[in-house]
Amino acid sequence: MKKVLAIVALFAVMAFGISTVVAQDSTATAETTQLDSVATPAPADDAVVEEVVAEEGGIHKALKTKFIEGGAGFMAAVTFCLIFGLALAIERIIYLTLSSTNTKKLLAEVEKAINEGGVDAAMEVCRNTRGPVASIFYQGLSRYDEGIEVVEKTVASYGGVQLGNLEKNLSWIGLFIGLAPMLGFMGTVIGMIEAFDKIQQVGDISATVVAGGIKVALLTTLLGLIVAVILQVFYTLVLSKIEDLVNDMEDSSISLLDIIVKYNKDNK
């Protein structure tokens, strides 16, 4: 949880810093343009260029305006879903990347160690290797004296434990994926209610009367869907990494049992 909070804090600091820099750049550009226009009249081509630059520099301001028009409450709630969902997804991606192991190399080292130095040497190799596969190997080898069946059950049981660690916080990411569009649709309903309230107050149906409520409805729905799409992409990426790790865990566990059985036969 501390890692997640740290990532969220980093995102917040970066967002605040970028907003401040863009705002300062926009202010400086506006002041410079104003002084230049007072000093000397610009040619027609330069006026077109300045107009394009002003439009490009105003993207941040336009997004801020749309954010406020969509209703600061619901738009902020959907944005928080994006920030926390991305923080959890990035934390999972980092964790899963660090958990990956070269299983072929590990199996070769374990087999060499167990043939040369016995089970204790193989356990030492697993202890010095990072990742869930090495942890499963260590737990299985620690039960070698209790028989092959106990080793097999231990490997299977501890594999389930490691799978739970890999899938940690996935339910929260799924919550944010579902929550973002729901908040957007809620803003849509509230916007439509506001539009009908204005129609009832004015007693007339016109575009100017209902435009504000419909704009709120469309903006909140759009942001909710965008956030859901982004988080769904990261969620699928995390799931694919988990599937790859689980396949490695299962295959390497079978290979470890084969190594233990062979070592057991050679020592009888």
N, C-alpha and C positions, 0 to 999 in steps of 0.2 A: 504494500500500500504506500509506503514511503517513496518507492520508485515512481509510482503513478503520480503522486502529488508533486514530486520534483519535476516530472515531465510536463504536467499541467502548468506549474509555475513558470517553466521555461517558455511554453507557448504563450502565456499571458504577457511575459516580459517582452518577447519578440514582437507580439502584435502591438503592444503599446509603443515600443520603440519605432516600429515601422510607421505607425499612424502619426507619431510626433514628427518624424523626419519628413514624411510626405506633406504634412501640414505646413512645416517650416519652408519647405521647398516651394509650395504653392504660394505662400505669402510673399517670399522673396521674388518669385517670378512676377507676381502681380505688381509689386512695387517697382521693379525694374522696367516693366512694360509701360507703367504709367509715366515714369520719369522720361523715358525715351519718346513717348508720344507728345509730351509737353515740349521737349527740347526741339525735336525736328520732326516734321511730318514724314511718315514712312511711305515708300512707294506702294503701288497696288500689289505687287508680288509679295513684298514683305508683310503686308497686312494679311494676305492669305496664309502665309507661313505661321504668323503669330496666332491666327485664329485656330489653326490645326493644333499648335502646341498647347493653346489654352484648353482645347477640347480634350487632348490627351491627359493634361495635368488635372482635369476636373473629374476623372474617373472615380477617384477616391471620394470626392465630394458628392458625386452622383450616387454612389453606393450608400454613403451615409444618409443621403436624403431618402432613398428607397427604403432603407432600414427603418427610419423613423416613420415614414408613411405606412409601412406595413404593420405598425403597432410595436412599439419598443418592447413591450412585455413578452409577446409571443415570439417575436424575432430573436430576442435575447435568449429565451428558453431553448429555441431550436439551435442557436449558435452554441450554447453550452453543451447540448447533446453532441454536436460535432467535435468540440474541444475534448470533452471527456472520452468520447468514443475513440477518437484518434489517439489520445494518450494511452488508453488501454491496448489498442491494436499495435501501436509502435512498441510498447513494453513487451507484448507477447512475441512480436517479430524478433526483437533483440534477444529475448530469453531462448526462443527456439533456435535461433542461429547459433548461440553459444552452446546449446545442448547437442548440436549435431556432432557426430563422431565418425571417424573412419573405421567402420566396423571390421573391414577386412584386415586392416593393419592390427587392430586390437585383438582379433581372433588369432592371428599369427603369433603375436607376442604372448598371448595367454597359453597357446599350445606349446610354444617353445619353453616358456617358464615352467609349466606344469611337468613337462618331460625332463627338464634339467634340475629343477629345484623342488618339485612337488607342488601341492595345493597352496602352501603358504606363499611360495614365490609368485604363483598366479594371482593370488589375492593382493599381493603387493603391487603388481602391475595394474590391477583394476583400481586400487586405492589411489594411485597416482595419475589416473586418467579421468578427464572431465566428461560429464554427460550421463544421461539415464541408462544407457546400455552398459556402461562400466559399473554403475551402481547395481544393476540387476545381476551382472556376473558376480560381483562381490558377495551379494546376499546368497546366491546359489552355491558358490564355492564354500561359503562359511558353514553350510549344512552338509558338506560332503561326507562326514563321518556318520551321518544318520541314514545314508542310503540314497540311491538314485531317485527313488520315488519321492522322497522328501525334497531333494534338490529340485525336481521338476515342479512340485507344488509351490515351492518357495519362489522359483523363477516366475511362475504364472501369477502368483499373488502380488509379488512386488512389481511386476509389470503393470498390474492394474493401478497400483499406487502411483507409479511414474506417469501413467496415462492421465490420472487425475491432476497431477501437477502441470502437465502440458496443456490441459484444457481449462486451466484456472482463468477466471475473468471472462471467458467466452460468453457466458450468460448475460453479463453486463453489456457487452458489445451488442448482443442481440436485442437487449432492452432498448438501447439508444437507437438502433436501426428501426425498431417499431415505433418508438416514442416520437421521433422527429416528424414523420408525416402525420401522425395523429395530432400533434400540437399544431401543425400547419392546417389540417382540416378543421380543427377547433377554431383557429383564427378565421378560417373561411366562413364558418357558421356564424360567428360573432359579427363579421363584416356584413354578411347578408342581413342579419337581424337589424344592424344599424341602418342599412339601406332602406329596409321596409319601415323602420321607425320614422325616418325622414319623409318617406312617401306619405305616411299616415299624418305627420304633422303638417306638411305642405298641402296635402290633398290633391296632388298632381304628380303624374309620372313623367319625369324628364331626365335627360342624361346628366345634367348638372346636379340633380338631387341624389341620384344613386351612384354616381361615379366614385365618390370617396369610399363608400362601403365595399363596392366591388373591387377597388384597387387593393384595399386591405386583404380581402379574401384571396385574390390572385397572388399577391406577394408572399403571404405566409405559406400558402400551399406550395408555391415554387421553391421557396427556401427549404421547406421540409422534405420535399422530394429530392432536391439536390444533396442534402445532408445524408439521406437514406442511401442514395446511390453510392456516394463516396465511402461511407462506412461499410456497405455491402461488399465493395471491392476489397477493402482491407480484411474484412471478415473471411472472405473466400481465400485470400492469400494465406491467412493464419491457418485455416483448415487444411489447406494443401500441404503446408509445412508439417502439421501434426500427422497427417496421413503418411508422409514420407518417413517420419521418425518412428511411427508405430510399425510400419513394415520392416524397417531396419531392426527394431527391437525383437520382433517375432522371428525373423530369419536368423539373426545372430543368437537368439536363445536356443533355437533348435541346434545350431552348429556347436554351441557350448555344451549341450547335453551329449552330442556325439563325441566331443573331445573327452568329456568326463567318463563316458562309458568305455571308450578305448583305453584311457589311462587306467581305469579300474580293472579291465581284463589283463592288461600287461603286468599289473602288480599282484595278480593272484598266483 
